[in-house]
Amino acid sequence: MSRDGANGFRTCMDDADDEALKTYFQNRAQSCEEAVRILSAEVRRYGGDPETSGSAAGALHRTWVDLKTALTSQDNLAVLEECERGEAAAVVAYENALREEMPGDLRALLDQQYEGAKRNHDRVRQLRDQARHGVKAI
């Protein structure tokens, strides 16, 4: 979830043509990378082996973001629309994960990261809506 988010925000950063958006996406990618680091440490603490790459669905989505923005001449609205789709998928992935049985401290960590994913989604949706109405994104 968080690894796909970090990779997705980096793709959006590369595809956006607005410096403020690039900075926003870079900041969100770094935040997601920190979430990956923390969650990976928890997985190891419980004897698991954390994933080291994002999902196939995440990779496919990033490829689609690249293709769509190439076809729309690096249109910030197109980047934001695809970023919003990716963040919506992240929210659903966290919701699904939180339906599973797990120790309380791990649930608390996932709850915290889930709230962050919802904030990311809401902010990207807000930026997307502003771009649709011709308002400078950031």
C-alpha positions in Angstrom: 0.0 0.0 0.0 2.5 2.6 1.1 5.2 1.4 -1.3 2.7 1.8 -4.2 1.9 5.2 -2.8 5.5 6.3 -2.7 6.1 5.1 -6.2 2.9 6.6 -7.5 3.6 10.0 -6.0 7.1 9.9 -7.6 5.5 9.1 -11.0 3.2 12.1 -10.5 6.1 14.3 -9.5 7.9 13.3 -12.7 4.8 13.9 -14.9 3.5 17.2 -13.4 4.7 20.4 -15.0 4.0 22.7 -12.0 6.8 23.1 -9.5 4.5 23.5 -6.5 2.8 20.2 -7.5 6.2 18.5 -8.0 7.2 19.6 -4.5 3.9 18.4 -3.0 4.2 15.0 -4.7 7.8 14.7 -3.5 6.8 15.4 0.0 4.0 12.8 -0.1 6.4 10.2 -1.6 8.8 10.8 1.3 5.9 10.4 3.8 4.8 7.1 2.2 8.4 5.9 2.2 8.6 6.6 6.0 5.3 4.6 6.4 6.9 1.7 4.5 9.9 1.8 6.8 7.8 1.8 9.9 5.5 -0.9 8.7 8.4 -3.1 7.4 10.0 -2.9 10.9 6.7 -4.1 12.5 6.4 -7.0 10.0 9.9 -8.1 10.9 9.1 -7.7 14.6 6.3 -10.2 14.2 8.6 -12.6 12.3 7.4 -11.8 8.8 9.3 -10.8 5.7 8.1 -7.5 4.3 7.5 -7.0 0.6 10.3 -5.2 -1.1 8.4 -3.9 -4.2 5.0 -2.5 -5.0 2.2 -4.5 -6.4 1.6 -5.3 -10.0 -1.6 -3.2 -10.0 0.4 -0.3 -8.7 3.0 -0.7 -11.4 0.3 -0.9 -14.0 -1.3 2.3 -12.6 2.0 4.2 -12.8 2.5 3.1 -16.4 -1.1 4.4 -17.1 -0.3 7.7 -15.4 2.8 8.1 -17.6 0.9 7.2 -20.8 -2.0 9.4 -20.0 0.1 12.4 -19.2 2.2 11.9 -22.3 -0.9 11.9 -24.4 -2.2 15.1 -22.7 1.1 17.0 -22.9 1.9 16.7 -19.1 -1.5 18.1 -18.2 -1.6 18.7 -14.4 -5.3 17.8 -14.3 -4.6 14.4 -15.9 -1.8 13.8 -13.3 -4.1 14.8 -10.4 -7.0 12.6 -11.7 -4.8 9.6 -11.9 -3.2 10.4 -8.5 -6.7 10.6 -7.0 -7.5 7.1 -8.4 -4.3 5.7 -6.9 -5.1 7.2 -3.5 -8.6 5.9 -3.6 -7.2 2.4 -4.2 -4.8 2.9 -1.3 -7.7 3.8 1.0 -9.6 0.7 0.0 -6.4 -1.4 0.5 -6.1 -0.1 4.0 -9.8 -0.7 4.7 -9.4 -4.3 3.6 -6.2 -4.8 5.7 -8.0 -3.5 8.7 -10.7 -6.2 8.4 -8.1 -8.8 9.2 -7.2 -10.0 12.7 -4.0 -8.6 14.1 -2.3 -7.5 17.3 -3.6 -4.2 18.8 -0.4 -2.3 18.3 -0.2 -3.3 14.6 -3.8 -2.3 14.2 -3.1 1.1 15.7 -0.2 1.6 13.3 -2.4 0.6 10.3 -5.2 2.9 11.6 -2.7 5.8 11.7 -1.5 5.1 8.2 -5.0 4.6 7.0 -5.9 8.1 8.3 -2.8 9.4 6.4 -4.0 7.7 3.2 -7.4 9.3 3.6 -5.9 12.8 4.1 -3.7 12.2 1.0 -6.8 11.2 -1.0 -8.8 14.1 0.2 -6.0 16.7 -0.6 -5.4 15.2 -4.0 -9.1 15.3 -4.8 -9.2 18.9 -3.7 -6.3 19.8 -5.9 -7.9 17.9 -8.8 -11.1 19.8 -8.3 -9.3 23.1 -8.3 -7.4 22.2 -11.5 -10.8 21.3 -13.1 -12.0 24.8 -12.4 -8.8 26.5 -13.6 -7.6 27.4 -10.1 -3.8 27.1 -9.5 -3.4 23.8 -7.8 -1.2 24.8 -4.8 
